[in-house]
Amino acid sequence: MYDIRSEGRLRRVFQVVSGFGDRLQYSVYVCDLNPSELVRLRWDLDDEINPMEDSVAILDMGELSRQTTIGFTFLGVRPDLPDSGATII
């Protein structure tokens, strides 16, 4: 998921992310990445975003066959999230 404040950076971030996954919504993608692909995605995004203005959220949903805790990783501006009891819709 991303929120990019500049049209030029938005186009570049779109190009990066679309090479790694499938678009679910305008700025939301689902990607099935191995650890090295995730490192590459983060590296490529770090080159394109302005960390003082833009926000990228990486949600690791774990393996679909296992019950896992979902964790957020943010690059750039981090939104305020509830400490507990949150439902993601």
C-alpha positions in Angstrom: 0.0 0.0 0.0 1.3 3.5 -0.7 0.5 7.1 -0.4 2.9 9.2 -2.6 2.6 13.0 -2.6 4.2 13.8 -6.0 2.9 12.7 -9.4 6.3 11.9 -10.7 7.3 9.8 -7.7 3.8 8.1 -7.9 4.4 7.0 -11.4 7.8 5.6 -10.5 6.5 3.8 -7.4 3.7 2.3 -9.5 6.2 1.0 -12.0 8.3 -0.6 -9.2 5.4 -2.2 -7.4 3.6 -3.4 -10.4 6.7 -5.4 -11.3 6.4 -7.4 -8.1 2.7 -8.1 -7.6 -0.9 -7.7 -8.7 -3.0 -4.6 -8.2 -6.0 -4.9 -5.8 -6.9 -1.2 -5.6 -5.4 2.0 -6.9 -2.4 1.9 -4.5 -2.8 -1.6 -2.9 -1.0 -4.6 -4.3 -0.7 -8.3 -3.3 2.7 -9.7 -3.9 4.0 -13.3 -3.3 7.7 -12.6 -2.5 10.6 -14.7 -1.3 12.9 -12.9 1.1 15.3 -11.7 -1.5 12.5 -10.3 -3.7 11.2 -8.4 -0.6 14.7 -6.9 0.0 14.8 -5.9 -3.7 11.3 -4.3 -3.6 12.3 -2.3 -0.5 15.6 -1.3 -2.0 13.8 -0.1 -5.2 11.1 1.8 -3.3 13.7 3.5 -1.0 15.3 4.9 -4.2 11.9 6.4 -5.4 10.1 7.7 -2.3 10.7 10.9 -0.3 10.6 9.5 3.2 9.6 13.0 4.6 6.4 13.1 2.5 5.5 9.6 1.2 4.3 6.5 3.0 4.6 2.8 2.0 3.1 0.1 4.1 4.2 -3.5 3.7 1.9 -6.0 5.3 3.4 -9.5 5.8 0.4 -11.9 5.9 2.6 -14.9 6.3 2.1 -18.2 4.6 -1.6 -18.8 3.6 -1.4 -22.3 5.0 -0.5 -21.2 8.5 -2.0 -19.0 11.2 0.4 -16.2 11.7 0.5 -12.8 13.3 0.2 -10.0 10.7 2.9 -7.3 11.0 3.2 -3.9 9.3 6.5 -2.5 8.0 6.4 1.2 7.0 8.8 3.2 4.8 8.5 7.0 5.1 5.7 8.6 7.1 4.1 6.1 9.5 0.4 6.5 10.2 -0.9 6.2 13.8 -2.3 2.7 14.3 -4.2 1.4 17.3 -2.1 -0.6 19.8 -4.6 -3.5 20.0 -8.1 -4.6 18.9 -7.7 -3.3 15.3 -9.6 -4.8 12.4 -8.3 -4.3 8.9 -11.0 -3.9 6.3 
